[in-house]
């Protein structure tokens, strides 16, 4: 959460427009599949979101993604350096829907009873999406049914922040219900949820540990990352979001190594399941900072 978002949240809390939820607290929401939240936004990804996207059938069949590196070269994921944190930041690369349209998520699919027609997306703005929805054409996430969509998308329409425990040793997530989330028609539906039910249904109770680890890393390593030169930060970014590439080496022969690894079934994002990949990622990040600390101690 950037400075502007934190300030906005503080104002909304003070005004009583936002409330924090406990596990037994309830709210009402029912997604209408209007697709409105898949247009004109910035979707931040944690490293495990990228791993999951690389495994999706839509990424493979529509965009020919075979490993994490293909998400970058296919223009599905964009890396840059955060303006405040200076951390390597990954976002979904939204795509224009036409000269007058609104950028949309590349994993958004129009869904009709008898077809998936991507031409329906040409030139659409949010109003156009709503008109199509009212005519029986819904827009769905191509990652949703596989359970591979990013954590921030699973969380919608809730918000989330973190707070330190009293001993300041752990971070606990706090979930936010913000019913004034604009024009989302789902907040007007009367489907009841408890927070516990919603987290379980969206699998956030499982994948939130990835977001929590990521948030903790950005806090604990912030000053070190701010001091990194661009070359070091790029390598750190590759470890976070392109671990396959790191395991293939950086000798200029990655594509050949990739083909051999594919043939042998030895690509990390394919070979390792979710838990094993997460452990490999954490181990690689720890090794990276250990080497960085050792190098800095040796420098005069």
LINFENVEN-V584124 format. One record per pair of residues at least 6 apart in sequence whose ideal C-beta (glycine too) atoms are under 7 Angstrom apart, sorted by the first residue. I is the first residue (numbers start at 1). J is the second residue. Records with the same first field share a line. If there is no record, write none. Layout:
I = J ; J
This chain:
1 = 161
2 = 84
3 = 84
9 = 18
12 = 18 ; 178
17 = 180
18 = 176 ; 178
19 = 177
20 = 174 ; 175 ; 176
21 = 27 ; 175 ; 177 ; 195
22 = 195
23 = 194 ; 195 ; 196
24 = 194 ; 196
25 = 194 ; 195
26 = 192 ; 193 ; 194
27 = 177 ; 193
28 = 189 ; 190 ; 191 ; 192
29 = 157 ; 186 ; 187 ; 189 ; 191 ; 193
30 = 186 ; 189 ; 191
31 = 186
32 = 133 ; 185 ; 186 ; 189
33 = 138 ; 139 ; 140
34 = 129 ; 130 ; 133 ; 139 ; 185
35 = 108 ; 129 ; 139
36 = 126 ; 129 ; 130 ; 183 ; 184
37 = 156 ; 184
38 = 104 ; 105 ; 108 ; 139 ; 141
39 = 102 ; 103 ; 104 ; 126 ; 129
40 = 102 ; 103
42 = 91
43 = 91 ; 92 ; 105 ; 150 ; 152 ; 153
44 = 89 ; 91 ; 152
45 = 77 ; 90 ; 91 ; 92 ; 150
46 = 151 ; 210 ; 211 ; 214
47 = 214 ; 240 ; 241 ; 281
48 = 207 ; 210 ; 278
49 = 150 ; 151
50 = 68 ; 71 ; 77 ; 90 ; 241
51 = 68 ; 269 ; 277
52 = 148
53 = 59 ; 71 ; 143 ; 148
54 = 65 ; 67 ; 68 ; 71 ; 269
55 = 148 ; 269
56 = 143 ; 146 ; 148
57 = 146
58 = 107 ; 142 ; 143
59 = 65 ; 71
63 = 74 ; 76
64 = 70
65 = 71 ; 74
66 = 262
67 = 244 ; 258 ; 267 ; 269
68 = 241 ; 242 ; 243 ; 244 ; 245 ; 269
69 = 242 ; 244 ; 245
71 = 77
72 = 79 ; 242
75 = 93
76 = 92 ; 93 ; 106
77 = 90 ; 92 ; 93 ; 241
78 = 91 ; 93
79 = 88 ; 90 ; 237 ; 241
80 = 89
81 = 88 ; 89 ; 233
82 = 89
85 = 218 ; 222
86 = 225 ; 226
87 = 218 ; 225
88 = 233 ; 236 ; 237 ; 240
90 = 241
92 = 105
93 = 106
94 = 103 ; 104 ; 105
95 = 103 ; 104 ; 106
96 = 103
97 = 104 ; 121 ; 122 ; 123 ; 124
98 = 122 ; 123
99 = 123
100 = 123
101 = 123 ; 124 ; 125
102 = 124 ; 125 ; 126
104 = 121
107 = 141 ; 142 ; 143
108 = 139 ; 141
109 = 116 ; 139 ; 140 ; 142
110 = 116 ; 117 ; 118 ; 120 ; 121 ; 137 ; 139
111 = 138 ; 139 ; 140
112 = 137
120 = 132 ; 137
129 = 139
141 = 149 ; 153
143 = 149
147 = 203
151 = 204 ; 207 ; 210 ; 211
154 = 202 ; 203 ; 204
155 = 204
157 = 181 ; 184 ; 186 ; 187
158 = 175 ; 176 ; 177
159 = 176 ; 178
160 = 173 ; 174 ; 175 ; 176
161 = 174 ; 176
162 = 171 ; 172 ; 173 ; 174 ; 215
163 = 172 ; 174
164 = 171
165 = 172
171 = 212 ; 215 ; 216
173 = 208 ; 212
175 = 195
179 = 187
181 = 187
199 = 205
210 = 278
217 = 285
221 = 289
225 = 233
228 = 236
236 = 288
238 = 245 ; 246
239 = 246 ; 284 ; 285 ; 288
243 = 268 ; 280 ; 281 ; 284
244 = 267 ; 268 ; 269
245 = 254
246 = 284
247 = 268
248 = 254 ; 257 ; 258 ; 261
249 = 257
261 = 267
265 = 271
268 = 277 ; 280
269 = 277
272 = 280
